[in-house]
Amino acid sequence: MRIPCPYCGPRDSSEFAYHGDAAPRRPAVGNAAAMADYVYLRANPAGPMEELWYHAQGCRSWLVVTRDTRDHAISNARLAATRSPA
């Protein structure tokens, strides 16, 4: 699988570290039920989903990659710094 890094261009996925779904946002301190959901409950969609990837063997940037979980086709990759806050 090739991931299109905005700085380095298309690179093999072995240069990256996968960090999971980009959708969950850390809940406020003190809300134990919301924290348990944040830590343990994850969606497992069949289709496009946004994921966090770290370019460990390249520019060391965090990316939000839109990948189809059915065939691993990547439709978009952007810097995680452009991700909107919760």
PyMOL Python script that loads the backbone (N, CA, C, O; Angstrom):
from pymol import cmd

cmd.read_pdbstr("""\
ATOM      1  N   MET A   1       0.849  -1.163   0.000  1.00  0.00           N
ATOM      2  CA  MET A   1       0.000   0.000   0.000  1.00  0.00           C
ATOM      3  C   MET A   1       0.902   1.235   0.000  1.00  0.00           C
ATOM      4  O   MET A   1       1.866   1.303   0.763  1.00  0.00           O
ATOM      5  N   ARG A   2       0.591   2.199  -0.846  1.00  0.00           N
ATOM      6  CA  ARG A   2       1.358   3.437  -0.953  1.00  0.00           C
ATOM      7  C   ARG A   2       0.530   4.578  -0.371  1.00  0.00           C
ATOM      8  O   ARG A   2      -0.632   4.762  -0.733  1.00  0.00           O
ATOM      9  N   ILE A   3       1.138   5.340   0.529  1.00  0.00           N
ATOM     10  CA  ILE A   3       0.466   6.458   1.174  1.00  0.00           C
ATOM     11  C   ILE A   3       1.051   7.756   0.618  1.00  0.00           C
ATOM     12  O   ILE A   3       2.267   7.946   0.635  1.00  0.00           O
ATOM     13  N   PRO A   4       0.184   8.654   0.122  1.00  0.00           N
ATOM     14  CA  PRO A   4       0.678   9.915  -0.452  1.00  0.00           C
ATOM     15  C   PRO A   4       0.970  10.962   0.626  1.00  0.00           C
ATOM     16  O   PRO A   4       0.065  11.660   1.082  1.00  0.00           O
ATOM     17  N   CYS A   5       2.218  11.064   1.023  1.00  0.00           N
ATOM     18  CA  CYS A   5       2.624  12.056   2.019  1.00  0.00           C
ATOM     19  C   CYS A   5       2.651  13.433   1.349  1.00  0.00           C
ATOM     20  O   CYS A   5       3.222  13.569   0.267  1.00  0.00           O
ATOM     21  N   PRO A   6       2.046  14.460   1.968  1.00  0.00           N
ATOM     22  CA  PRO A   6       2.052  15.796   1.366  1.00  0.00           C
ATOM     23  C   PRO A   6       3.455  16.380   1.181  1.00  0.00           C
ATOM     24  O   PRO A   6       3.665  17.194   0.282  1.00  0.00           O
ATOM     25  N   TYR A   7       4.412  15.980   2.011  1.00  0.00           N
ATOM     26  CA  TYR A   7       5.776  16.491   1.904  1.00  0.00           C
ATOM     27  C   TYR A   7       6.681  15.601   1.057  1.00  0.00           C
ATOM     28  O   TYR A   7       7.459  16.109   0.249  1.00  0.00           O
ATOM     29  N   CYS A   8       6.593  14.283   1.228  1.00  0.00           N
ATOM     30  CA  CYS A   8       7.542  13.352   0.618  1.00  0.00           C
ATOM     31  C   CYS A   8       7.031  12.683  -0.651  1.00  0.00           C
ATOM     32  O   CYS A   8       7.808  12.048  -1.364  1.00  0.00           O
ATOM     33  N   GLY A   9       5.746  12.811  -0.946  1.00  0.00           N
ATOM     34  CA  GLY A   9       5.167  12.125  -2.100  1.00  0.00           C
ATOM     35  C   GLY A   9       4.727  10.720  -1.715  1.00  0.00           C
ATOM     36  O   GLY A   9       4.735  10.370  -0.535  1.00  0.00           O
ATOM     37  N   PRO A  10       4.343   9.912  -2.699  1.00  0.00           N
ATOM     38  CA  PRO A  10       3.873   8.547  -2.405  1.00  0.00           C
ATOM     39  C   PRO A  10       4.988   7.692  -1.795  1.00  0.00           C
ATOM     40  O   PRO A  10       6.087   7.600  -2.344  1.00  0.00           O
ATOM     41  N   ARG A  11       4.688   7.068  -0.653  1.00  0.00           N
ATOM     42  CA  ARG A  11       5.657   6.231   0.049  1.00  0.00           C
ATOM     43  C   ARG A  11       5.005   4.921   0.455  1.00  0.00           C
ATOM     44  O   ARG A  11       3.786   4.843   0.607  1.00  0.00           O
ATOM     45  N   ASP A  12       5.823   3.895   0.630  1.00  0.00           N
ATOM     46  CA  ASP A  12       5.323   2.594   1.061  1.00  0.00           C
ATOM     47  C   ASP A  12       4.820   2.692   2.503  1.00  0.00           C
ATOM     48  O   ASP A  12       5.372   3.440   3.310  1.00  0.00           O
ATOM     49  N   SER A  13       3.777   1.937   2.814  1.00  0.00           N
ATOM     50  CA  SER A  13       3.188   2.001   4.153  1.00  0.00           C
ATOM     51  C   SER A  13       4.147   1.542   5.249  1.00  0.00           C
ATOM     52  O   SER A  13       3.922   1.837   6.422  1.00  0.00           O
ATOM     53  N   SER A  14       5.214   0.823   4.888  1.00  0.00           N
ATOM     54  CA  SER A  14       6.176   0.380   5.901  1.00  0.00           C
ATOM     55  C   SER A  14       6.935   1.549   6.531  1.00  0.00           C
ATOM     56  O   SER A  14       7.536   1.387   7.593  1.00  0.00           O
ATOM     57  N   GLU A  15       6.917   2.728   5.892  1.00  0.00           N
ATOM     58  CA  GLU A  15       7.560   3.913   6.450  1.00  0.00           C
ATOM     59  C   GLU A  15       6.698   4.584   7.516  1.00  0.00           C
ATOM     60  O   GLU A  15       7.167   5.482   8.216  1.00  0.00           O
ATOM     61  N   PHE A  16       5.445   4.156   7.643  1.00  0.00           N
ATOM     62  CA  PHE A  16       4.481   4.814   8.510  1.00  0.00           C
ATOM     63  C   PHE A  16       4.119   3.937   9.701  1.00  0.00           C
ATOM     64  O   PHE A  16       4.256   2.715   9.651  1.00  0.00           O
ATOM     65  N   ALA A  17       3.660   4.570  10.764  1.00  0.00           N
ATOM     66  CA  ALA A  17       3.110   3.870  11.928  1.00  0.00           C
ATOM     67  C   ALA A  17       1.620   4.181  11.978  1.00  0.00           C
ATOM     68  O   ALA A  17       1.220   5.345  11.959  1.00  0.00           O
ATOM     69  N   TYR A  18       0.803   3.138  12.042  1.00  0.00           N
ATOM     70  CA  TYR A  18      -0.652   3.283  12.081  1.00  0.00           C
ATOM     71  C   TYR A  18      -1.093   3.554  13.512  1.00  0.00           C
ATOM     72  O   TYR A  18      -0.665   2.870  14.441  1.00  0.00           O
ATOM     73  N   HIS A  19      -1.956   4.560  13.684  1.00  0.00           N
ATOM     74  CA  HIS A  19      -2.415   4.904  15.024  1.00  0.00           C
ATOM     75  C   HIS A  19      -3.923   4.881  15.170  1.00  0.00           C
ATOM     76  O   HIS A  19      -4.444   5.399  16.157  1.00  0.00           O
ATOM     77  N   GLY A  20      -4.643   4.297  14.222  1.00  0.00           N
ATOM     78  CA  GLY A  20      -6.070   4.062  14.393  1.00  0.00           C
ATOM     79  C   GLY A  20      -6.987   5.129  13.851  1.00  0.00           C
ATOM     80  O   GLY A  20      -6.583   6.033  13.119  1.00  0.00           O
ATOM     81  N   ASP A  21      -8.242   4.987  14.241  1.00  0.00           N
ATOM     82  CA  ASP A  21      -9.332   5.837  13.791  1.00  0.00           C
ATOM     83  C   ASP A  21      -9.083   7.286  14.210  1.00  0.00           C
ATOM     84  O   ASP A  21      -8.714   7.548  15.355  1.00  0.00           O
ATOM     85  N   ALA A  22      -9.283   8.218  13.289  1.00  0.00           N
ATOM     86  CA  ALA A  22      -9.056   9.633  13.571  1.00  0.00           C
ATOM     87  C   ALA A  22     -10.279  10.318  14.161  1.00  0.00           C
ATOM     88  O   ALA A  22     -10.189  11.477  14.566  1.00  0.00           O
ATOM     89  N   ALA A  23     -11.416   9.637  14.222  1.00  0.00           N
ATOM     90  CA  ALA A  23     -12.663  10.276  14.661  1.00  0.00           C
ATOM     91  C   ALA A  23     -12.781  10.485  16.168  1.00  0.00           C
ATOM     92  O   ALA A  23     -13.234  11.554  16.578  1.00  0.00           O
ATOM     93  N   PRO A  24     -12.400   9.524  17.021  1.00  0.00           N
ATOM     94  CA  PRO A  24     -12.628   9.710  18.461  1.00  0.00           C
ATOM     95  C   PRO A  24     -11.874  10.918  19.018  1.00  0.00           C
ATOM     96  O   PRO A  24     -10.725  11.174  18.659  1.00  0.00           O
ATOM     97  N   ARG A  25     -12.547  11.648  19.900  1.00  0.00           N
ATOM     98  CA  ARG A  25     -11.933  12.800  20.572  1.00  0.00           C
ATOM     99  C   ARG A  25     -11.928  12.521  22.074  1.00  0.00           C
ATOM    100  O   ARG A  25     -12.911  12.027  22.625  1.00  0.00           O
ATOM    101  N   ARG A  26     -10.841  12.835  22.712  1.00  0.00           N
ATOM    102  CA  ARG A  26     -10.710  12.587  24.154  1.00  0.00           C
ATOM    103  C   ARG A  26     -11.762  13.390  24.914  1.00  0.00           C
ATOM    104  O   ARG A  26     -11.891  14.595  24.701  1.00  0.00           O
ATOM    105  N   PRO A  27     -12.520  12.730  25.804  1.00  0.00           N
ATOM    106  CA  PRO A  27     -13.556  13.443  26.564  1.00  0.00           C
ATOM    107  C   PRO A  27     -12.960  14.279  27.694  1.00  0.00           C
ATOM    108  O   PRO A  27     -11.780  14.170  28.026  1.00  0.00           O
ATOM    109  N   ALA A  28     -13.811  15.105  28.264  1.00  0.00           N
ATOM    110  CA  ALA A  28     -13.390  15.962  29.372  1.00  0.00           C
ATOM    111  C   ALA A  28     -12.998  15.119  30.586  1.00  0.00           C
ATOM    112  O   ALA A  28     -13.510  14.017  30.784  1.00  0.00           O
ATOM    113  N   VAL A  29     -12.094  15.649  31.383  1.00  0.00           N
ATOM    114  CA  VAL A  29     -11.651  14.977  32.605  1.00  0.00           C
ATOM    115  C   VAL A  29     -12.827  14.856  33.568  1.00  0.00           C
ATOM    116  O   VAL A  29     -13.607  15.796  33.720  1.00  0.00           O
ATOM    117  N   GLY A  30     -12.954  13.702  34.215  1.00  0.00           N
ATOM    118  CA  GLY A  30     -13.995  13.496  35.202  1.00  0.00           C
ATOM    119  C   GLY A  30     -15.215  12.749  34.705  1.00  0.00           C
ATOM    120  O   GLY A  30     -16.066  12.363  35.506  1.00  0.00           O
ATOM    121  N   ASN A  31     -15.320  12.538  33.408  1.00  0.00           N
ATOM    122  CA  ASN A  31     -16.456  11.810  32.858  1.00  0.00           C
ATOM    123  C   ASN A  31     -16.020  10.367  32.602  1.00  0.00           C
ATOM    124  O   ASN A  31     -15.571  10.038  31.504  1.00  0.00           O
ATOM    125  N   ALA A  32     -16.153   9.510  33.614  1.00  0.00           N
ATOM    126  CA  ALA A  32     -15.640   8.136  33.549  1.00  0.00           C
ATOM    127  C   ALA A  32     -16.328   7.308  32.471  1.00  0.00           C
ATOM    128  O   ALA A  32     -15.669   6.522  31.790  1.00  0.00           O
ATOM    129  N   ALA A  33     -17.635   7.468  32.302  1.00  0.00           N
ATOM    130  CA  ALA A  33     -18.361   6.680  31.297  1.00  0.00           C
ATOM    131  C   ALA A  33     -17.913   7.057  29.892  1.00  0.00           C
ATOM    132  O   ALA A  33     -17.716   6.185  29.045  1.00  0.00           O
ATOM    133  N   ALA A  34     -17.753   8.346  29.644  1.00  0.00           N
ATOM    134  CA  ALA A  34     -17.302   8.798  28.331  1.00  0.00           C
ATOM    135  C   ALA A  34     -15.861   8.349  28.070  1.00  0.00           C
ATOM    136  O   ALA A  34     -15.510   8.013  26.939  1.00  0.00           O
ATOM    137  N   MET A  35     -15.031   8.344  29.114  1.00  0.00           N
ATOM    138  CA  MET A  35     -13.647   7.898  28.960  1.00  0.00           C
ATOM    139  C   MET A  35     -13.595   6.406  28.646  1.00  0.00           C
ATOM    140  O   MET A  35     -12.786   5.982  27.820  1.00  0.00           O
ATOM    141  N   ALA A  36     -14.437   5.609  29.283  1.00  0.00           N
ATOM    142  CA  ALA A  36     -14.481   4.174  28.994  1.00  0.00           C
ATOM    143  C   ALA A  36     -14.900   3.932  27.553  1.00  0.00           C
ATOM    144  O   ALA A  36     -14.319   3.087  26.872  1.00  0.00           O
ATOM    145  N   ASP A  37     -15.898   4.660  27.086  1.00  0.00           N
ATOM    146  CA  ASP A  37     -16.315   4.536  25.683  1.00  0.00           C
ATOM    147  C   ASP A  37     -15.192   4.936  24.743  1.00  0.00           C
ATOM    148  O   ASP A  37     -14.961   4.273  23.732  1.00  0.00           O
ATOM    149  N   TYR A  38     -14.489   6.020  25.070  1.00  0.00           N
ATOM    150  CA  TYR A  38     -13.383   6.513  24.252  1.00  0.00           C
ATOM    151  C   TYR A  38     -12.264   5.468  24.134  1.00  0.00           C
ATOM    152  O   TYR A  38     -11.695   5.277  23.059  1.00  0.00           O
ATOM    153  N   VAL A  39     -11.962   4.805  25.232  1.00  0.00           N
ATOM    154  CA  VAL A  39     -10.858   3.847  25.264  1.00  0.00           C
ATOM    155  C   VAL A  39     -11.237   2.506  24.627  1.00  0.00           C
ATOM    156  O   VAL A  39     -10.437   1.931  23.889  1.00  0.00           O
ATOM    157  N   TYR A  40     -12.444   2.001  24.901  1.00  0.00           N
ATOM    158  CA  TYR A  40     -12.769   0.627  24.548  1.00  0.00           C
ATOM    159  C   TYR A  40     -13.705   0.443  23.352  1.00  0.00           C
ATOM    160  O   TYR A  40     -13.666  -0.611  22.717  1.00  0.00           O
ATOM    161  N   LEU A  41     -14.537   1.418  23.026  1.00  0.00           N
ATOM    162  CA  LEU A  41     -15.512   1.230  21.957  1.00  0.00           C
ATOM    163  C   LEU A  41     -15.023   1.872  20.663  1.00  0.00           C
ATOM    164  O   LEU A  41     -14.729   3.066  20.618  1.00  0.00           O
ATOM    165  N   ARG A  42     -14.942   1.068  19.627  1.00  0.00           N
ATOM    166  CA  ARG A  42     -14.517   1.560  18.324  1.00  0.00           C
ATOM    167  C   ARG A  42     -15.462   1.042  17.247  1.00  0.00           C
ATOM    168  O   ARG A  42     -15.926  -0.097  17.300  1.00  0.00           O
ATOM    169  N   ALA A  43     -15.736   1.900  16.273  1.00  0.00           N
ATOM    170  CA  ALA A  43     -16.525   1.483  15.117  1.00  0.00           C
ATOM    171  C   ALA A  43     -15.607   0.668  14.209  1.00  0.00           C
ATOM    172  O   ALA A  43     -14.395   0.882  14.183  1.00  0.00           O
ATOM    173  N   ASN A  44     -16.180  -0.245  13.484  1.00  0.00           N
ATOM    174  CA  ASN A  44     -15.420  -1.053  12.544  1.00  0.00           C
ATOM    175  C   ASN A  44     -16.157  -1.013  11.206  1.00  0.00           C
ATOM    176  O   ASN A  44     -16.729  -2.017  10.780  1.00  0.00           O
ATOM    177  N   PRO A  45     -16.143   0.161  10.538  1.00  0.00           N
ATOM    178  CA  PRO A  45     -16.941   0.318   9.329  1.00  0.00           C
ATOM    179  C   PRO A  45     -16.341  -0.411   8.132  1.00  0.00           C
ATOM    180  O   PRO A  45     -15.127  -0.585   8.027  1.00  0.00           O
ATOM    181  N   ALA A  46     -17.219  -0.827   7.246  1.00  0.00           N
ATOM    182  CA  ALA A  46     -16.787  -1.363   5.958  1.00  0.00           C
ATOM    183  C   ALA A  46     -16.953  -0.229   4.962  1.00  0.00           C
ATOM    184  O   ALA A  46     -18.073   0.101   4.571  1.00  0.00           O
ATOM    185  N   GLY A  47     -15.868   0.355   4.559  1.00  0.00           N
ATOM    186  CA  GLY A  47     -15.908   1.494   3.645  1.00  0.00           C
ATOM    187  C   GLY A  47     -14.885   2.535   4.048  1.00  0.00           C
ATOM    188  O   GLY A  47     -13.972   2.250   4.822  1.00  0.00           O
ATOM    189  N   PRO A  48     -15.035   3.748   3.520  1.00  0.00           N
ATOM    190  CA  PRO A  48     -14.053   4.798   3.798  1.00  0.00           C
ATOM    191  C   PRO A  48     -14.045   5.213   5.272  1.00  0.00           C
ATOM    192  O   PRO A  48     -15.094   5.358   5.900  1.00  0.00           O
ATOM    193  N   MET A  49     -12.844   5.397   5.802  1.00  0.00           N
ATOM    194  CA  MET A  49     -12.706   5.899   7.170  1.00  0.00           C
ATOM    195  C   MET A  49     -11.414   6.698   7.272  1.00  0.00           C
ATOM    196  O   MET A  49     -10.437   6.417   6.579  1.00  0.00           O
ATOM    197  N   GLU A  50     -11.427   7.700   8.148  1.00  0.00           N
ATOM    198  CA  GLU A  50     -10.237   8.514   8.366  1.00  0.00           C
ATOM    199  C   GLU A  50      -9.397   7.880   9.473  1.00  0.00           C
ATOM    200  O   GLU A  50      -9.910   7.502  10.526  1.00  0.00           O
ATOM    201  N   GLU A  51      -8.093   7.773   9.208  1.00  0.00           N
ATOM    202  CA  GLU A  51      -7.168   7.140  10.146  1.00  0.00           C
ATOM    203  C   GLU A  51      -5.966   8.048  10.368  1.00  0.00           C
ATOM    204  O   GLU A  51      -5.609   8.843   9.498  1.00  0.00           O
ATOM    205  N   LEU A  52      -5.350   7.927  11.530  1.00  0.00           N
ATOM    206  CA  LEU A  52      -4.125   8.656  11.834  1.00  0.00           C
ATOM    207  C   LEU A  52      -2.917   7.790  11.499  1.00  0.00           C
ATOM    208  O   LEU A  52      -2.846   6.630  11.904  1.00  0.00           O
ATOM    209  N   TRP A  53      -1.983   8.348  10.768  1.00  0.00           N
ATOM    210  CA  TRP A  53      -0.730   7.685  10.418  1.00  0.00           C
ATOM    211  C   TRP A  53       0.412   8.643  10.730  1.00  0.00           C
ATOM    212  O   TRP A  53       0.288   9.853  10.537  1.00  0.00           O
ATOM    213  N   TYR A  54       1.519   8.099  11.212  1.00  0.00           N
ATOM    214  CA  TYR A  54       2.711   8.884  11.524  1.00  0.00           C
ATOM    215  C   TYR A  54       3.823   8.479  10.573  1.00  0.00           C
ATOM    216  O   TYR A  54       4.158   7.297  10.481  1.00  0.00           O
ATOM    217  N   HIS A  55       4.402   9.442   9.864  1.00  0.00           N
ATOM    218  CA  HIS A  55       5.462   9.138   8.899  1.00  0.00           C
ATOM    219  C   HIS A  55       6.800   9.035   9.643  1.00  0.00           C
ATOM    220  O   HIS A  55       7.615   9.957   9.613  1.00  0.00           O
ATOM    221  N   ALA A  56       7.003   7.909  10.302  1.00  0.00           N
ATOM    222  CA  ALA A  56       8.153   7.693  11.174  1.00  0.00           C
ATOM    223  C   ALA A  56       9.475   7.632  10.419  1.00  0.00           C
ATOM    224  O   ALA A  56      10.494   8.091  10.935  1.00  0.00           O
ATOM    225  N   GLN A  57       9.482   7.082   9.223  1.00  0.00           N
ATOM    226  CA  GLN A  57      10.722   6.913   8.465  1.00  0.00           C
ATOM    227  C   GLN A  57      10.891   7.981   7.394  1.00  0.00           C
ATOM    228  O   GLN A  57      11.649   7.795   6.442  1.00  0.00           O
ATOM    229  N   GLY A  58      10.195   9.084   7.546  1.00  0.00           N
ATOM    230  CA  GLY A  58      10.276  10.160   6.561  1.00  0.00           C
ATOM    231  C   GLY A  58      10.301  11.508   7.241  1.00  0.00           C
ATOM    232  O   GLY A  58      11.205  11.805   8.023  1.00  0.00           O
ATOM    233  N   CYS A  59       9.306  12.327   6.940  1.00  0.00           N
ATOM    234  CA  CYS A  59       9.264  13.707   7.430  1.00  0.00           C
ATOM    235  C   CYS A  59       8.742  13.842   8.853  1.00  0.00           C
ATOM    236  O   CYS A  59       8.721  14.944   9.402  1.00  0.00           O
ATOM    237  N   ARG A  60       8.319  12.734   9.457  1.00  0.00           N
ATOM    238  CA  ARG A  60       7.820  12.698  10.833  1.00  0.00           C
ATOM    239  C   ARG A  60       6.587  13.561  11.038  1.00  0.00           C
ATOM    240  O   ARG A  60       6.420  14.192  12.082  1.00  0.00           O
ATOM    241  N   SER A  61       5.738  13.579  10.043  1.00  0.00           N
ATOM    242  CA  SER A  61       4.480  14.317  10.130  1.00  0.00           C
ATOM    243  C   SER A  61       3.343  13.368  10.467  1.00  0.00           C
ATOM    244  O   SER A  61       3.381  12.186  10.127  1.00  0.00           O
ATOM    245  N   TRP A  62       2.324  13.906  11.146  1.00  0.00           N
ATOM    246  CA  TRP A  62       1.098  13.157  11.384  1.00  0.00           C
ATOM    247  C   TRP A  62       0.163  13.425  10.221  1.00  0.00           C
ATOM    248  O   TRP A  62      -0.008  14.570   9.803  1.00  0.00           O
ATOM    249  N   LEU A  63      -0.448  12.359   9.696  1.00  0.00           N
ATOM    250  CA  LEU A  63      -1.367  12.481   8.570  1.00  0.00           C
ATOM    251  C   LEU A  63      -2.731  11.916   8.934  1.00  0.00           C
ATOM    252  O   LEU A  63      -2.841  10.983   9.728  1.00  0.00           O
ATOM    253  N   VAL A  64      -3.765  12.494   8.341  1.00  0.00           N
ATOM    254  CA  VAL A  64      -5.102  11.908   8.376  1.00  0.00           C
ATOM    255  C   VAL A  64      -5.311  11.322   6.987  1.00  0.00           C
ATOM    256  O   VAL A  64      -5.393  12.052   6.000  1.00  0.00           O
ATOM    257  N   VAL A  65      -5.397  10.000   6.922  1.00  0.00           N
ATOM    258  CA  VAL A  65      -5.520   9.278   5.657  1.00  0.00           C
ATOM    259  C   VAL A  65      -6.935   8.721   5.541  1.00  0.00           C
ATOM    260  O   VAL A  65      -7.418   8.052   6.454  1.00  0.00           O
ATOM    261  N   THR A  66      -7.595   8.993   4.427  1.00  0.00           N
ATOM    262  CA  THR A  66      -8.910   8.418   4.166  1.00  0.00           C
ATOM    263  C   THR A  66      -8.690   7.147   3.360  1.00  0.00           C
ATOM    264  O   THR A  66      -8.253   7.185   2.209  1.00  0.00           O
ATOM    265  N   ARG A  67      -9.008   6.006   4.000  1.00  0.00           N
ATOM    266  CA  ARG A  67      -8.744   4.696   3.400  1.00  0.00           C
ATOM    267  C   ARG A  67     -10.021   3.862   3.420  1.00  0.00           C
ATOM    268  O   ARG A  67     -10.755   3.859   4.408  1.00  0.00           O
ATOM    269  N   ASP A  68     -10.280   3.154   2.320  1.00  0.00           N
ATOM    270  CA  ASP A  68     -11.417   2.243   2.248  1.00  0.00           C
ATOM    271  C   ASP A  68     -10.995   0.925   2.884  1.00  0.00           C
ATOM    272  O   ASP A  68     -10.057   0.282   2.414  1.00  0.00           O
ATOM    273  N   THR A  69     -11.681   0.518   3.950  1.00  0.00           N
ATOM    274  CA  THR A  69     -11.286  -0.678   4.680  1.00  0.00           C
ATOM    275  C   THR A  69     -11.569  -1.966   3.915  1.00  0.00           C
ATOM    276  O   THR A  69     -11.066  -3.024   4.291  1.00  0.00           O
ATOM    277  N   ARG A  70     -12.362  -1.898   2.852  1.00  0.00           N
ATOM    278  CA  ARG A  70     -12.667  -3.110   2.082  1.00  0.00           C
ATOM    279  C   ARG A  70     -11.544  -3.488   1.134  1.00  0.00           C
ATOM    280  O   ARG A  70     -11.257  -4.671   0.956  1.00  0.00           O
ATOM    281  N   ASP A  71     -10.897  -2.487   0.515  1.00  0.00           N
ATOM    282  CA  ASP A  71      -9.854  -2.801  -0.469  1.00  0.00           C
ATOM    283  C   ASP A  71      -8.550  -2.027  -0.240  1.00  0.00           C
ATOM    284  O   ASP A  71      -7.631  -2.117  -1.054  1.00  0.00           O
ATOM    285  N   HIS A  72      -8.464  -1.279   0.847  1.00  0.00           N
ATOM    286  CA  HIS A  72      -7.285  -0.501   1.240  1.00  0.00           C
ATOM    287  C   HIS A  72      -6.939   0.619   0.267  1.00  0.00           C
ATOM    288  O   HIS A  72      -5.815   1.119   0.280  1.00  0.00           O
ATOM    289  N   ALA A  73      -7.883   1.019  -0.574  1.00  0.00           N
ATOM    290  CA  ALA A  73      -7.647   2.128  -1.509  1.00  0.00           C
ATOM    291  C   ALA A  73      -7.644   3.444  -0.728  1.00  0.00           C
ATOM    292  O   ALA A  73      -8.544   3.706   0.069  1.00  0.00           O
ATOM    293  N   ILE A  74      -6.630   4.256  -0.967  1.00  0.00           N
ATOM    294  CA  ILE A  74      -6.500   5.540  -0.283  1.00  0.00           C
ATOM    295  C   ILE A  74      -7.008   6.631  -1.209  1.00  0.00           C
ATOM    296  O   ILE A  74      -6.534   6.770  -2.336  1.00  0.00           O
ATOM    297  N   SER A  75      -7.979   7.410  -0.727  1.00  0.00           N
ATOM    298  CA  SER A  75      -8.560   8.463  -1.548  1.00  0.00           C
ATOM    299  C   SER A  75      -8.029   9.850  -1.184  1.00  0.00           C
ATOM    300  O   SER A  75      -8.128  10.776  -1.989  1.00  0.00           O
ATOM    301  N   ASN A  76      -7.462  10.008   0.028  1.00  0.00           N
ATOM    302  CA  ASN A  76      -6.994  11.320   0.445  1.00  0.00           C
ATOM    303  C   ASN A  76      -5.991  11.169   1.588  1.00  0.00           C
ATOM    304  O   ASN A  76      -6.075  10.239   2.389  1.00  0.00           O
ATOM    305  N   ALA A  77      -5.053  12.091   1.645  1.00  0.00           N
ATOM    306  CA  ALA A  77      -4.126  12.173   2.785  1.00  0.00           C
ATOM    307  C   ALA A  77      -3.812  13.646   2.991  1.00  0.00           C
ATOM    308  O   ALA A  77      -3.474  14.360   2.047  1.00  0.00           O
ATOM    309  N   ARG A  78      -3.927  14.088   4.228  1.00  0.00           N
ATOM    310  CA  ARG A  78      -3.640  15.484   4.546  1.00  0.00           C
ATOM    311  C   ARG A  78      -2.937  15.542   5.896  1.00  0.00           C
ATOM    312  O   ARG A  78      -2.962  14.579   6.663  1.00  0.00           O
ATOM    313  N   LEU A  79      -2.319  16.665   6.176  1.00  0.00           N
ATOM    314  CA  LEU A  79      -1.637  16.845   7.450  1.00  0.00           C
ATOM    315  C   LEU A  79      -2.669  16.877   8.572  1.00  0.00           C
ATOM    316  O   LEU A  79      -3.732  17.483   8.434  1.00  0.00           O
ATOM    317  N   ALA A  80      -2.351  16.228   9.668  1.00  0.00           N
ATOM    318  CA  ALA A  80      -3.276  16.175  10.802  1.00  0.00           C
ATOM    319  C   ALA A  80      -3.450  17.557  11.429  1.00  0.00           C
ATOM    320  O   ALA A  80      -4.458  17.802  12.092  1.00  0.00           O
ATOM    321  N   ALA A  81      -2.506  18.452  11.238  1.00  0.00           N
ATOM    322  CA  ALA A  81      -2.623  19.801  11.779  1.00  0.00           C
ATOM    323  C   ALA A  81      -3.797  20.542  11.153  1.00  0.00           C
ATOM    324  O   ALA A  81      -4.290  21.512  11.729  1.00  0.00           O
ATOM    325  N   THR A  82      -4.256  20.097   9.977  1.00  0.00           N
ATOM    326  CA  THR A  82      -5.399  20.734   9.321  1.00  0.00           C
ATOM    327  C   THR A  82      -6.719  20.171   9.812  1.00  0.00           C
ATOM    328  O   THR A  82      -7.781  20.645   9.410  1.00  0.00           O
ATOM    329  N   ARG A  83      -6.667  19.160  10.680  1.00  0.00           N
ATOM    330  CA  ARG A  83      -7.872  18.539  11.237  1.00  0.00           C
ATOM    331  C   ARG A  83      -8.571  19.527  12.156  1.00  0.00           C
ATOM    332  O   ARG A  83      -7.931  20.186  12.976  1.00  0.00           O
ATOM    333  N   SER A  84      -9.883  19.626  12.017  1.00  0.00           N
ATOM    334  CA  SER A  84     -10.639  20.574  12.835  1.00  0.00           C
ATOM    335  C   SER A  84     -10.717  20.100  14.281  1.00  0.00           C
ATOM    336  O   SER A  84     -10.831  18.900  14.530  1.00  0.00           O
ATOM    337  N   PRO A  85     -10.657  21.024  15.236  1.00  0.00           N
ATOM    338  CA  PRO A  85     -10.740  20.631  16.652  1.00  0.00           C
ATOM    339  C   PRO A  85     -12.132  20.134  16.996  1.00  0.00           C
ATOM    340  O   PRO A  85     -13.087  20.383  16.260  1.00  0.00           O
ATOM    341  N   ALA A  86     -12.245  19.429  18.117  1.00  0.00           N
ATOM    342  CA  ALA A  86     -13.523  18.847  18.545  1.00  0.00           C
ATOM    343  C   ALA A  86     -14.543  19.906  18.867  1.00  0.00           C
ATOM    344  O   ALA A  86     -15.670  19.583  19.242  1.00  0.00           O
TER     345      ALA A  86
END
""", "prot")
cmd.dss("prot")
cmd.show_as("cartoon", "prot")
cmd.util.cbc("prot")
cmd.orient("prot")
